Amino acid sequence: MFNEPHSARADLQQLLDEDDVVADQGRAAAALRNSGVKDAEQLVLVCNSWALAMHRVGPGESGPLAGTRFYNEWVAMMQNNVGTRLEIHGAVMEGRPMIIWP
């Protein structure tokens, strides 16, 4: 969670490029790098055994509350969008990282 989206996206890319967090032969780093996402207020990077999420914390909002809000929005989106859910499921079952942002 972050206050400024321009630094969060770059920080996530650096974290993935270092390959200390996700041992997937650089697929997650490449997926984010090639996604075209520059500044996102919300982003989920998901694969078959892990998920990373990036979400903006609003003014006056705590980290745990922002995380809960993000999770609830994510669950609702997945429940209401069968096409996206099937696309994500197919990709993650093949070990391909998926990036989702609004």
C-alpha positions in Angstrom: 0.0 0.0 0.0 1.3 3.5 -0.8 0.6 7.2 -0.9 2.1 8.1 -4.3 1.4 5.8 -7.2 4.4 6.8 -9.3 6.9 5.5 -6.7 4.9 2.4 -5.9 4.9 1.0 -9.4 8.7 1.6 -9.8 9.3 0.0 -6.3 7.3 -3.1 -7.3 9.2 -3.4 -10.6 12.5 -3.2 -8.7 11.4 -5.7 -6.2 10.4 -8.2 -9.0 13.6 -7.5 -11.0 15.7 -8.4 -7.9 13.9 -11.9 -8.0 14.1 -12.2 -4.2 10.3 -12.3 -3.7 9.0 -14.4 -6.6 11.2 -17.2 -7.9 9.6 -17.6 -11.4 12.6 -17.1 -13.7 11.7 -13.4 -14.1 8.2 -13.9 -15.6 6.5 -11.7 -13.1 9.1 -8.9 -13.6 8.7 -9.2 -17.4 4.9 -9.2 -17.2 4.8 -6.0 -15.2 7.5 -4.4 -17.4 5.7 -5.2 -20.6 2.2 -4.4 -19.3 2.2 -0.7 -20.1 1.1 0.1 -16.6 2.9 3.3 -15.5 1.0 4.8 -12.6 -1.8 2.7 -11.1 -3.8 3.2 -8.0 -4.6 -0.5 -8.0 -2.8 -3.4 -9.5 -2.8 -7.2 -8.9 -0.1 -9.4 -10.2 -1.2 -13.1 -9.7 0.3 -16.4 -10.6 -0.3 -20.1 -9.7 1.1 -20.0 -6.1 1.2 -16.3 -5.2 -0.4 -12.8 -5.7 1.0 -9.3 -5.2 -1.3 -6.4 -4.9 -0.7 -2.6 -5.0 -3.3 -0.3 -3.6 -3.5 3.4 -2.7 -4.2 4.3 0.9 -6.6 7.2 0.9 -6.3 10.3 3.1 -7.2 9.6 6.7 -7.4 5.8 6.0 -5.2 3.3 7.8 -3.3 0.5 6.0 -5.4 -2.3 7.4 -8.7 -0.5 6.4 -7.3 0.2 2.9 -6.3 -3.5 2.6 -9.7 -4.7 3.7 -11.4 -2.3 1.2 -9.1 -3.5 -1.6 -9.7 -7.2 -0.8 -13.5 -6.7 -0.7 -13.5 -4.8 -4.0 -11.3 -7.6 -5.6 -13.6 -10.4 -4.4 -16.7 -8.5 -5.7 -15.0 -7.9 -9.1 -14.1 -11.6 -9.4 -17.5 -12.7 -8.4 -19.2 -10.4 -10.9 -16.9 -10.9 -13.9 -16.8 -14.5 -15.0 -14.8 -13.7 -18.2 -12.0 -12.2 -16.2 -12.1 -15.0 -13.6 -11.8 -17.6 -16.3 -9.0 -15.7 -18.1 -7.0 -15.4 -14.9 -7.6 -19.1 -14.0 -6.4 -20.3 -17.4 -3.2 -18.2 -17.2 -2.3 -19.1 -13.6 -2.8 -22.8 -14.2 -0.3 -22.5 -17.0 2.1 -20.6 -14.7 1.8 -17.3 -16.6 1.6 -14.2 -14.4 -1.5 -12.0 -15.0 -1.7 -8.3 -14.3 -5.1 -6.8 -13.5 -5.7 -3.0 -13.0 -8.8 -0.9 -13.5 
